[in-house]
Amino acid sequence: MSPAHGDEGGIPRGPRRALPPRAVTGEGGRDANEAKTETLRRRHLQRRARMLGLELRHSAHGYALVDAERKRVEGRSDMTLDEIESRLAS
């Protein structure tokens, strides 16, 4: 005689339930959205820079574009993402 299905031992398995999505509300949600938007924008600009043979670097002072010879484009390391975007567009 075989044991009942629940008595087999091992990891108990129950019906799978979908977890509700985590809702982020208030200032925390807005801050998280802004941070995610900036991250996505930075990654997009990194990809565009790589297509041009450049690298987007970040420091405490801001952003810099670095060429294949490891020299900063325009000699700057304090650019904003807006300045990086306009530089890559030209």
DSSP file (Angstrom, degrees, kcal/mol; ACC not computed):
  #  RESIDUE AA STRUCTURE BP1 BP2  ACC     N-H-->O    O-->H-N    N-H-->O    O-->H-N    TCO  KAPPA ALPHA  PHI   PSI    X-CA   Y-CA   Z-CA
    1    1 A M              0   0    0      0, 0.0     0, 0.0     0, 0.0     0, 0.0   0.000 360.0 360.0 360.0 132.5    0.0    0.0    0.0
    2    2 A S        -     0   0    0      1,-0.1     3,-0.1     0, 0.0     0, 0.0  -0.582 360.0-107.3 -87.1 148.1    1.4    3.4   -1.0
    3    3 A P        -     0   0    0      0, 0.0    -1,-0.1     0, 0.0     5,-0.1  -0.272  45.4 -85.6 -69.2 159.7    1.4    6.3    1.5
    4    4 A A    >   -     0   0    0      1,-0.1     3,-1.9     3,-0.1     4,-0.1  -0.276  44.1-107.0 -61.3 152.3   -0.9    9.2    1.1
    5    5 A H  G >  S+     0   0    0      1,-0.3     3,-0.9     2,-0.2    -1,-0.1   0.829 118.8  50.5 -54.6 -38.0    0.3   11.9   -1.2
    6    6 A G  G 3  S+     0   0    0      1,-0.2     3,-0.4     2,-0.1    -1,-0.3   0.606 103.1  61.7 -77.5 -11.5    1.0   14.3    1.6
    7    7 A D  G <   +     0   0    0     -3,-1.9    -1,-0.2     1,-0.2    -2,-0.2   0.207  69.2 103.0-100.4  15.8    3.0   11.7    3.6
    8    8 A E  S <  S-     0   0    0     -3,-0.9    -1,-0.2     1,-0.2    -2,-0.1   0.679  79.1-132.7 -72.7 -16.9    5.8   11.1    1.1
    9    9 A G        +     0   0    0     -3,-0.4    -1,-0.2     1,-0.1     2,-0.1  -0.310  63.4  82.3  87.2-179.0    8.3   13.2    3.0
   10   10 A G  S    S-     0   0    0     -2,-0.1    -1,-0.1    -3,-0.1     0, 0.0  -0.470  95.3  -7.9  82.3-156.7   10.5   15.9    1.4
   11   11 A I  S    S-     0   0    0     -2,-0.1     2,-0.2     1,-0.1    -2,-0.0  -0.632  73.6-125.6 -80.1 123.6    9.4   19.4    0.7
   12   12 A P        -     0   0    0      0, 0.0     2,-0.5     0, 0.0    -1,-0.1  -0.494  26.2-156.0 -69.4 136.8    5.7   19.9    1.2
   13   13 A R        +     0   0    0     -2,-0.2     3,-0.1     3,-0.0     0, 0.0  -0.948  15.4 174.8-118.7 133.1    4.0   21.3   -1.8
   14   14 A G        -     0   0    0     -2,-0.5     2,-0.1     1,-0.1     3,-0.0  -0.657  47.6 -61.1-122.3-179.5    0.8   23.3   -1.8
   15   15 A P        -     0   0    0      0, 0.0     2,-0.2     0, 0.0    -1,-0.1  -0.424  59.9-114.0 -64.8 138.6   -1.1   25.1   -4.4
   16   16 A R        -     0   0    0     -2,-0.1     2,-0.4    -3,-0.1    -3,-0.0  -0.536  31.5-161.5 -76.7 138.2    0.9   27.9   -6.0
   17   17 A R        -     0   0    0     -2,-0.2     2,-0.4    -3,-0.0    -3,-0.0  -0.963  18.7-122.7-122.2 137.3   -0.3   31.3   -5.3
   18   18 A A        -     0   0    0     -2,-0.4    -2,-0.0     1,-0.0     0, 0.0  -0.623  29.0-129.9 -75.8 131.9    0.5   34.5   -7.2
   19   19 A L        -     0   0    0     -2,-0.4     3,-0.1     1,-0.1    -1,-0.0  -0.632  23.7-113.3 -81.9 139.6    2.0   37.1   -4.9
   20   20 A P        -     0   0    0      0, 0.0    -1,-0.1     0, 0.0     3,-0.0  -0.427  39.9 -97.9 -68.9 147.4    0.4   40.5   -5.2
   21   21 A P        -     0   0    0      0, 0.0     2,-0.5     0, 0.0     0, 0.0  -0.336  40.0-106.4 -64.5 146.2    2.7   43.2   -6.6
   22   22 A R        -     0   0    0     -3,-0.1     2,-0.6     1,-0.0    -3,-0.0  -0.613  33.1-145.0 -75.1 125.5    4.5   45.4   -4.1
   23   23 A A        -     0   0    0     -2,-0.5     2,-0.6    -3,-0.0    -1,-0.0  -0.810  10.9-164.2 -94.7 125.7    2.9   48.8   -4.1
   24   24 A V        +     0   0    0     -2,-0.6     2,-0.3     5,-0.1    -2,-0.0  -0.946  18.5 175.7-109.1 122.4    5.2   51.7   -3.5
   25   25 A T    >>  +     0   0    0     -2,-0.6     4,-0.6     4,-0.1     3,-0.5  -0.794  34.8  12.4-124.6 165.2    3.3   54.9   -2.6
   26   26 A G  H 3> S-     0   0    0     -2,-0.3     4,-1.7     1,-0.2     3,-0.3  -0.290 116.5 -22.5  74.5-154.6    4.1   58.4   -1.6
   27   27 A E  H 3> S+     0   0    0      1,-0.2     4,-2.9     2,-0.2     5,-0.2   0.847 133.8  60.1 -62.1 -37.0    7.6   60.0   -1.7
   28   28 A G  H <> S+     0   0    0     -3,-0.5     4,-2.2     1,-0.2    -1,-0.2   0.896 106.3  47.5 -59.9 -40.8    9.4   56.6   -1.7
   29   29 A G  H  X S+     0   0    0     -4,-0.6     4,-2.3    -3,-0.3    -1,-0.2   0.900 112.5  47.9 -67.3 -41.6    7.6   55.6   -4.9
   30   30 A R  H  X S+     0   0    0     -4,-1.7     4,-2.4     2,-0.2    -2,-0.2   0.913 112.8  48.6 -66.5 -42.5    8.4   58.9   -6.6
   31   31 A D  H  X S+     0   0    0     -4,-2.9     4,-2.4     1,-0.2    -2,-0.2   0.898 111.5  50.3 -63.8 -40.1   12.0   58.7   -5.5
   32   32 A A  H  X S+     0   0    0     -4,-2.2     4,-2.3    -5,-0.2    -2,-0.2   0.901 110.6  49.5 -65.5 -40.5   12.3   55.1   -6.7
   33   33 A N  H  X S+     0   0    0     -4,-2.3     4,-2.5     2,-0.2    -2,-0.2   0.913 111.4  48.4 -65.0 -42.3   10.8   56.0  -10.1
   34   34 A E  H  X S+     0   0    0     -4,-2.4     4,-2.3     2,-0.2    -2,-0.2   0.906 112.0  49.2 -64.6 -41.2   13.2   59.0  -10.5
   35   35 A A  H  X S+     0   0    0     -4,-2.4     4,-2.2     2,-0.2    -2,-0.2   0.909 112.5  48.0 -64.7 -41.3   16.2   56.8   -9.6
   36   36 A K  H  X S+     0   0    0     -4,-2.3     4,-2.6     2,-0.2    -2,-0.2   0.907 110.6  51.6 -65.5 -41.7   15.1   54.1  -12.1
   37   37 A T  H  X S+     0   0    0     -4,-2.5     4,-2.3     1,-0.2    -2,-0.2   0.915 111.2  47.5 -61.5 -43.4   14.5   56.7  -14.8
   38   38 A E  H  X S+     0   0    0     -4,-2.3     4,-2.7     2,-0.2    -1,-0.2   0.897 111.4  51.1 -65.3 -39.8   18.0   58.1  -14.3
   39   39 A T  H  X S+     0   0    0     -4,-2.2     4,-2.4     2,-0.2    -2,-0.2   0.927 111.4  47.2 -62.9 -44.9   19.5   54.6  -14.3
   40   40 A L  H  X S+     0   0    0     -4,-2.6     4,-2.1     1,-0.2    -2,-0.2   0.898 113.0  49.1 -63.8 -40.3   17.8   53.7  -17.5
   41   41 A R  H  X S+     0   0    0     -4,-2.3     4,-2.4    -5,-0.2    -2,-0.2   0.918 111.0  49.6 -64.7 -43.8   18.9   57.0  -19.1
   42   42 A R  H  X S+     0   0    0     -4,-2.7     4,-2.2     1,-0.2    -2,-0.2   0.913 111.2  49.0 -62.7 -42.9   22.5   56.4  -18.0
   43   43 A R  H  X S+     0   0    0     -4,-2.4     4,-2.1     2,-0.2    -1,-0.2   0.887 110.0  51.9 -64.5 -38.2   22.6   52.9  -19.4
   44   44 A H  H  X S+     0   0    0     -4,-2.1     4,-2.2     1,-0.2    -2,-0.2   0.924 111.1  47.2 -62.1 -44.6   21.1   54.1  -22.7
   45   45 A L  H  X S+     0   0    0     -4,-2.4     4,-2.5     1,-0.2    -2,-0.2   0.852 108.4  55.7 -67.6 -33.7   23.9   56.8  -22.9
   46   46 A Q  H  X S+     0   0    0     -4,-2.2     4,-2.4     2,-0.2    -1,-0.2   0.919 108.6  47.8 -62.6 -42.7   26.5   54.2  -22.1
   47   47 A R  H  X S+     0   0    0     -4,-2.1     4,-1.9     2,-0.2    -2,-0.2   0.917 111.9  49.2 -64.5 -42.9   25.4   52.0  -25.0
   48   48 A R  H  X S+     0   0    0     -4,-2.2     4,-0.9     1,-0.2    -2,-0.2   0.901 111.2  50.2 -62.8 -40.4   25.4   55.1  -27.3
   49   49 A A  H ><>S+     0   0    0     -4,-2.5     5,-3.0     1,-0.2     3,-0.8   0.919 108.3  52.3 -63.8 -43.7   28.9   56.0  -26.2
   50   50 A R  H ><5S+     0   0    0     -4,-2.4     3,-1.5     1,-0.3    -1,-0.2   0.866 103.4  57.9 -61.1 -36.2   30.1   52.4  -26.8
   51   51 A M  H 3<5S+     0   0    0     -4,-1.9    -1,-0.3     1,-0.3    -2,-0.2   0.782 108.7  46.8 -64.6 -25.2   28.8   52.5  -30.3
   52   52 A L  T <<5S-     0   0    0     -4,-0.9    -1,-0.3    -3,-0.8    -2,-0.2   0.332 124.4-103.5 -96.3   5.7   31.0   55.5  -30.9
   53   53 A G  T < 5S+     0   0    0     -3,-1.5    15,-0.3     1,-0.3     2,-0.2   0.714  84.9 117.4  80.4  21.2   34.0   53.9  -29.3
   54   54 A L      < -     0   0    0     -5,-3.0     2,-0.4    -6,-0.1    -1,-0.3  -0.707  55.0-138.5-115.5 168.0   33.7   55.9  -26.1
   55   55 A E  E     -A   66   0A   0     11,-2.1    11,-2.7    -2,-0.2     2,-0.6  -0.994  11.6-137.8-128.5 135.6   33.1   55.0  -22.5
   56   56 A L  E     -A   65   0A   0     -2,-0.4     2,-0.3     9,-0.2     9,-0.2  -0.830  27.5-175.1 -92.9 121.4   30.9   56.8  -20.1
   57   57 A R  E     -A   64   0A   0      7,-3.1     7,-2.4    -2,-0.6     2,-0.4  -0.870  11.1-152.0-117.7 151.4   32.5   57.2  -16.6
   58   58 A H  E     +A   63   0A   0     -2,-0.3     2,-0.2     5,-0.2     5,-0.2  -0.962  19.1 163.8-123.9 140.1   31.1   58.6  -13.4
   59   59 A S        -     0   0    0      3,-2.9     3,-0.4    -2,-0.4    -2,-0.0  -0.779  56.5 -85.4-137.5-175.6   32.9   60.2  -10.5
   60   60 A A  S    S+     0   0    0     -2,-0.2     3,-0.1     1,-0.2    18,-0.0   0.735 127.5  51.4 -65.9 -21.4   32.0   62.4   -7.5
   61   61 A H  S    S-     0   0    0      1,-0.3     2,-0.3    16,-0.2    -1,-0.2   0.718 121.4 -89.9 -89.6 -23.0   32.3   65.4   -9.8
   62   62 A G        -     0   0    0     -3,-0.4    -3,-2.9    16,-0.0    -1,-0.3  -0.996  61.0 -32.5 148.8-150.8   30.0   64.2  -12.6
   63   63 A Y  E     -AB  58  79A   0     16,-2.9    16,-2.4    -2,-0.3     2,-0.3  -0.734  44.7-171.7-108.8 155.2   30.2   62.2  -15.8
   64   64 A A  E     -A   57   0A   0     -7,-2.4    -7,-3.1    -2,-0.3     2,-0.5  -0.992  20.5-135.0-142.3 148.1   33.0   62.0  -18.4
   65   65 A L  E     -A   56   0A   0     11,-0.4     8,-3.4     8,-0.4     2,-0.4  -0.915  24.8-164.0-100.7 130.6   33.4   60.5  -21.8
   66   66 A V  E     -AC  55  72A   0    -11,-2.7   -11,-2.1    -2,-0.5     6,-0.2  -0.952   6.5-144.3-119.4 132.8   36.7   58.6  -22.2
   67   67 A D    >   -     0   0    0      4,-2.6     3,-1.9    -2,-0.4   -13,-0.1  -0.193  38.3 -86.7 -87.2-176.1   38.1   57.6  -25.6
   68   68 A A  T 3  S+     0   0    0    -15,-0.3   -14,-0.1     1,-0.3    -1,-0.1   0.747 128.0  56.8 -64.4 -24.8   40.0   54.4  -26.6
   69   69 A E  T 3  S-     0   0    0      2,-0.1    -1,-0.3     1,-0.0     3,-0.1   0.279 119.1-110.7 -88.9  10.5   43.3   56.1  -25.5
   70   70 A R  S <  S+     0   0    0     -3,-1.9     2,-0.4     1,-0.2    -2,-0.1   0.781  74.5 136.4  64.1  30.7   41.9   56.7  -22.0
   71   71 A K        -     0   0    0      1,-0.0    -4,-2.6    -4,-0.0    -1,-0.2  -0.884  59.4-111.5-107.4 140.6   41.7   60.5  -22.5
   72   72 A R  B >   -C   66   0A   0     -2,-0.4     3,-1.4    -6,-0.2     2,-0.3  -0.480  30.5-117.6 -70.8 135.1   38.7   62.5  -21.5
   73   73 A V  G >  S+     0   0    0     -8,-3.4     3,-1.3     1,-0.3    -8,-0.4  -0.586 100.5   1.5 -71.6 131.3   36.7   63.9  -24.3
   74   74 A E  G 3  S-     0   0    0     -2,-0.3    -1,-0.3     1,-0.3     3,-0.1   0.564 116.2 -91.4  63.4  10.3   36.8   67.7  -24.1
   75   75 A G  G <  S+     0   0    0     -3,-1.4     2,-0.4     1,-0.2    -1,-0.3   0.706  91.1 129.2  64.4  21.0   39.1   67.3  -21.1
   76   76 A R    <   +     0   0    0     -3,-1.3   -11,-0.4   -11,-0.2    -1,-0.2  -0.847  35.8 170.5-115.0 145.2   36.1   67.3  -18.7
   77   77 A S  S    S+     0   0    0     -2,-0.4   -18,-0.2   -13,-0.1   -16,-0.2   0.067  73.8  73.2-130.2  21.2   35.0   65.0  -15.9
   78   78 A D        +     0   0    0    -16,-0.2   -14,-0.2   -20,-0.1     2,-0.1  -0.044  64.3 135.1-125.2  31.5   32.2   67.2  -14.6
   79   79 A M  B     -B   63   0A   0    -16,-2.4   -16,-2.9    -3,-0.1     2,-0.2  -0.473  47.5-132.1 -83.0 152.3   29.5   66.8  -17.3
   80   80 A T     >  -     0   0    0    -18,-0.2     4,-2.3    -2,-0.1     5,-0.2  -0.494  30.3-104.7 -90.9 168.8   25.8   66.2  -16.6
   81   81 A L  H  > S+     0   0    0      1,-0.2     4,-2.6     2,-0.2     5,-0.1   0.845 123.2  56.5 -63.8 -32.0   23.8   63.6  -18.3
   82   82 A D  H  > S+     0   0    0      2,-0.2     4,-2.3     1,-0.2    -1,-0.2   0.923 108.6  45.9 -63.1 -43.7   22.2   66.4  -20.4
   83   83 A E  H  > S+     0   0    0      2,-0.2     4,-2.2     1,-0.2    -2,-0.2   0.886 112.5  50.8 -66.5 -38.7   25.6   67.5  -21.6
   84   84 A I  H  X S+     0   0    0     -4,-2.3     4,-2.5     2,-0.2    -2,-0.2   0.929 110.1  50.3 -62.2 -45.1   26.6   63.9  -22.3
   85   85 A E  H  X S+     0   0    0     -4,-2.6     4,-1.5     1,-0.2    -2,-0.2   0.914 111.8  46.2 -61.9 -44.3   23.5   63.4  -24.3
   86   86 A S  H  X S+     0   0    0     -4,-2.3     4,-1.1     1,-0.2    -1,-0.2   0.867 112.3  51.9 -67.6 -34.9   24.0   66.5  -26.4
   87   87 A R  H  < S+     0   0    0     -4,-2.2     3,-0.3     1,-0.2    -2,-0.2   0.894 111.1  46.7 -66.8 -40.3   27.7   65.6  -27.0
   88   88 A L  H  < S+     0   0    0     -4,-2.5    -1,-0.2     1,-0.2    -2,-0.2   0.778 108.4  57.0 -73.4 -25.4   26.7   62.1  -28.2
   89   89 A A  H  <        0   0    0     -4,-1.5    -1,-0.2     1,-0.2    -2,-0.2   0.763 360.0 360.0 -75.2 -25.3   24.0   63.5  -30.5
   90   90 A S     <        0   0    0     -4,-1.1    -1,-0.2    -3,-0.3    -2,-0.2   0.470 360.0 360.0 -86.1 360.0   26.5   65.7  -32.3
